[in-house]
Amino acid sequence: MALSIKEKDALKEALRAYCAKYPSQNKAAASINVSSGTISSILNGKYENISDDMFKNIRQQINAGSADWQMVSTPTFKDIYFALENAQTTSSVTWVLSPAGTGKTATAEQYRRDNSEVYYVLCDDDMRKGDFVRDFAKAVGIKIEGYKRVREILFMIIDELNKKEQPLIIFDEGDKLKDDVLYYFITIYNHLKDQTGIVFLSTSFMDRRMQIGLEYDKKGFDELHSRIGRKFYQADTLTANDIITICMANGITDDQTIADVISDATIAPRDKRSLQKKASEQSPVYDLRRVTKKIKAIKGKRSSGK
């Protein structure tokens, strides 16, 4: 579907705010792999030669959010937002744990929209050292064409961050990184200690992985554990009341439809200790992705008259 002028204008303002968080427009452009000329055209309202696909690509890259979705400050959101804010203001390291589908990424994206000098890296399990460092450089806005040595690029990033007043690095889904890539955190920490805030976001899998690494004395795990303060920060979980609040904020107000959303978002607990409890003792677990999908589907049907 073609974007309207209103949508393009909204993206223009979101892009302007995004660029303002970087020391130059060129660095902002490098962080999203878009030419500075394209950004200039959009900021000047010259949309004629820019495709809708480019607008959508930029919107996704800068996490501009959706005009038809209202964020809600759930206890999980508040916990993660606080952890990010605290790490940035104190230049400290935190590893936040929260179940899948509780809004970790959405909170990180909102925090990045609200604050300057925040650099977000989405981790993946197929990342090699080079992939990780290149994505990290892109997030910081460093052009790496012509540079091949991974260590050289890493120290370019470190030098750039050392110039910042109070930066924050967010490594989302950090538990997916292979051991040899995760060890880079030790180098990053050693060179940015007390200068840069660092937050890892992941599921509780990382806690189990750390316990196993420590138990079997795996290389680097004691150093990793020490650098995150030898503890993980467990974010609060979603409740049915949070789902109700999200529904109402997004235009779903009737009891039966809200109940349907809650039912659809309820997932069975996967923790073995939870499974050993009686059903009456188990706390429900909710997936925010399912909440979002269900609400958007309901609103879509309503707008189409079905």
C-alpha positions in Angstrom: 0.0 0.0 0.0 1.3 3.4 -1.0 2.3 5.8 1.8 0.3 9.0 2.2 1.9 12.4 2.5 0.8 12.5 6.1 2.7 9.2 6.8 5.8 10.5 5.0 5.7 13.8 6.9 5.5 11.8 10.2 8.5 9.8 9.2 10.3 13.0 8.2 9.9 14.3 11.8 10.9 10.9 13.3 14.0 10.9 11.0 14.9 14.5 12.1 14.8 13.4 15.7 16.8 10.3 14.9 19.5 12.4 13.2 19.7 14.8 16.1 21.0 12.0 18.3 24.1 11.7 16.1 27.0 14.2 15.9 26.5 14.5 12.2 23.9 13.7 9.5 26.6 11.5 7.8 26.9 9.3 10.9 23.2 9.0 11.2 23.1 8.0 7.5 25.8 5.4 8.1 23.9 3.9 11.0 21.0 2.9 8.7 22.9 2.3 5.5 21.2 5.2 3.7 22.9 7.9 1.7 23.1 11.4 3.3 21.5 12.8 0.2 18.4 10.6 0.7 18.1 11.8 4.2 18.5 15.4 3.2 15.8 15.0 0.6 13.4 13.6 3.1 14.2 16.3 5.7 13.6 19.0 3.1 10.3 17.4 2.1 11.5 16.5 -1.4 9.8 13.1 -1.7 9.5 12.8 -5.5 12.5 10.6 -6.2 12.2 8.5 -3.0 10.4 5.2 -3.3 7.9 4.0 -0.7 10.1 1.0 -0.1 12.9 3.4 0.9 10.5 5.2 3.3 9.5 1.9 4.8 13.1 0.7 5.1 14.1 3.9 6.9 11.0 3.7 9.2 12.0 0.1 10.2 15.7 1.0 10.6 15.0 3.9 13.0 12.2 2.1 14.8 9.9 5.0 14.3 7.0 3.1 15.8 3.5 2.8 14.5 0.9 5.6 14.5 -1.9 3.1 15.1 -0.3 1.5 18.2 -0.3 3.0 21.7 2.6 1.9 23.9 1.7 1.2 27.5 4.0 1.5 30.5 3.6 -2.0 31.9 5.7 -3.1 35.0 7.9 -5.0 32.6 8.4 -1.8 30.5 9.2 0.2 33.6 11.7 -2.3 34.9 13.6 -2.6 31.6 13.4 1.2 31.0 14.8 1.8 34.5 17.7 -0.7 33.9 18.6 1.1 30.7 18.4 4.5 32.2 20.4 3.5 35.3 23.1 1.9 33.1 23.5 5.0 31.0 23.5 7.5 33.8 26.0 5.5 35.9 28.0 4.0 33.0 27.5 0.6 34.4 26.8 -2.9 33.1 23.5 -4.8 33.5 22.2 -8.1 32.0 18.4 -8.0 32.0 16.4 -11.2 31.9 12.7 -11.4 30.8 10.7 -14.1 29.0 10.2 -14.0 25.3 7.3 -11.8 24.2 7.4 -9.4 27.2 8.4 -6.3 25.3 12.2 -6.2 25.8 12.9 -5.0 22.2 10.0 -2.6 22.2 11.2 -1.0 25.4 14.7 -0.7 24.1 13.4 1.0 20.9 11.3 3.4 22.9 14.3 4.2 25.2 16.4 4.9 22.1 13.8 7.2 20.7 13.7 9.1 24.0 17.4 9.5 24.6 20.6 10.5 22.9 23.9 8.5 22.4 22.0 5.2 22.6 23.3 2.5 20.3 21.3 -0.7 19.6 22.7 -4.0 18.3 20.4 -7.0 17.6 22.4 -10.2 18.2 21.8 -13.4 16.4 23.0 -17.0 16.8 24.6 -17.2 13.3 26.8 -14.1 14.0 30.5 -14.5 13.5 33.0 -12.0 15.0 33.0 -10.0 11.8 29.2 -9.8 11.6 29.0 -8.7 15.2 31.6 -6.0 14.8 30.2 -4.7 11.5 26.7 -4.4 13.0 28.1 -2.7 16.0 30.0 -0.2 13.8 26.9 0.5 11.9 24.9 1.2 15.1 27.5 3.7 16.2 27.5 5.3 12.7 31.0 4.4 11.6 31.7 3.7 8.0 34.0 0.7 7.6 34.5 0.5 3.9 38.2 -0.4 3.2 38.7 -1.8 6.7 39.0 -5.6 6.8 40.6 -6.5 10.1 37.9 -7.1 12.7 40.1 -6.0 15.6 40.8 -2.7 13.9 37.1 -2.0 13.4 36.4 -2.9 17.0 38.9 -0.3 18.3 37.5 2.3 15.9 34.2 1.7 17.7 35.8 1.9 21.1 37.6 5.1 20.2 34.4 6.6 18.9 32.5 5.7 22.1 35.2 7.1 24.3 34.6 10.5 22.7 30.9 10.5 23.8 29.7 12.1 27.0 27.5 9.3 28.4 26.7 6.6 25.8 24.7 3.4 26.2 25.1 0.2 24.2 22.1 -2.2 24.1 22.9 -5.7 23.0 19.5 -7.3 22.4 19.1 -11.1 22.5 22.7 -11.3 23.8 22.2 -14.9 24.9 22.2 -15.9 21.2 25.9 -14.9 20.7 28.4 -17.8 20.3 31.0 -18.0 23.1 33.8 -16.6 20.9 31.7 -13.5 20.0 30.5 -13.0 23.5 34.1 -12.8 24.7 34.4 -9.5 22.8 32.3 -8.1 25.6 35.3 -8.5 27.9 37.4 -6.4 25.5 34.7 -3.8 25.1 34.2 -3.6 28.9 37.9 -3.3 29.6 38.3 -0.3 27.3 35.0 1.4 28.1 34.7 0.8 31.9 33.2 3.7 33.8 32.8 5.5 30.5 29.9 3.7 28.7 26.8 2.0 29.9 26.2 -1.5 28.6 22.9 -3.5 28.8 22.3 -7.0 27.5 18.7 -8.1 27.0 17.8 -11.8 26.9 15.6 -14.6 28.2 16.5 -16.6 31.3 18.4 -19.1 29.0 21.5 -16.9 29.7 21.3 -17.6 33.4 21.3 -21.3 32.8 24.1 -21.0 30.2 26.2 -18.9 32.7 25.6 -21.5 35.5 26.8 -24.3 33.2 29.8 -22.2 32.0 30.8 -21.5 35.6 30.3 -25.1 36.8 32.5 -26.5 34.1 35.0 -23.7 34.3 34.5 -22.7 30.6 36.9 -20.2 29.2 35.8 -16.6 29.8 32.7 -17.3 31.8 34.0 -16.2 35.2 35.2 -13.0 33.6 31.8 -12.4 32.0 30.0 -13.1 35.2 32.3 -10.7 37.1 31.7 -7.9 34.6 27.9 -8.1 34.9 28.2 -7.8 38.7 27.8 -11.6 39.2 24.0 -11.3 39.0 21.3 -10.9 36.4 18.5 -8.3 36.6 15.1 -10.0 36.5 12.4 -7.8 35.0 8.9 -8.0 36.3 6.5 -10.1 34.3 3.2 -9.2 32.5 -0.1 -9.8 34.2 -3.7 -10.0 33.0 -4.3 -6.4 34.2 -1.4 -5.3 31.9 -3.1 -6.9 29.0 -6.4 -5.2 29.9 -4.6 -1.8 30.0 -3.0 -2.4 26.6 -6.3 -3.4 25.1 -8.1 -0.3 26.4 -5.3 2.0 25.3 -5.6 0.7 21.8 -9.4 0.9 21.5 -10.5 -2.6 22.7 -12.9 -1.9 25.5 -15.6 -4.6 25.6 -15.1 -7.4 28.2 -15.6 -10.3 25.9 -13.0 -9.1 23.3 -10.5 -8.3 26.0 -11.0 -11.8 27.5 -10.4 -13.3 24.0 -7.1 -11.3 23.7 -6.0 -12.5 27.2 -6.9 -16.1 26.3 -5.0 -15.9 23.0 -1.9 -14.4 24.7 -1.7 -17.0 27.5 1.0 -19.5 27.0 1.9 -22.6 29.0 4.8 -22.2 31.4 8.0 -23.9 30.1 10.1 -23.8 33.2 10.4 -27.4 34.6 9.9 -26.2 38.1 6.7 -24.5 37.1 5.5 -27.6 35.4 5.9 -29.6 38.6 3.5 -27.3 40.4 -0.2 -27.9 40.5 -2.1 -26.0 37.8 -3.8 -23.9 40.5 -0.3 -22.7 41.8 1.1 -21.7 38.4 1.1 -18.1 37.4 -0.1 -17.5 33.8 2.5 -16.4 31.3 1.6 -13.9 28.6 3.2 -13.1 25.2 3.0 -9.5 24.2 3.6 -10.3 20.6 0.4 -12.3 20.5 -1.4 -9.4 22.2 -0.2 -7.0 19.6 -1.1 -9.4 16.7 -4.6 -10.1 18.1 -5.5 -6.5 18.7 -4.3 -5.4 15.3 -6.3 -8.2 13.7 -9.5 -7.2 15.6 -9.0 -3.5 14.7 -8.4 -4.5 11.1 -11.6 -6.4 10.9 -13.5 -3.5 12.4 -12.1 -1.0 10.0 -13.0 -3.3 7.0 -16.5 -3.8 8.4 -16.2 -7.5 8.8 
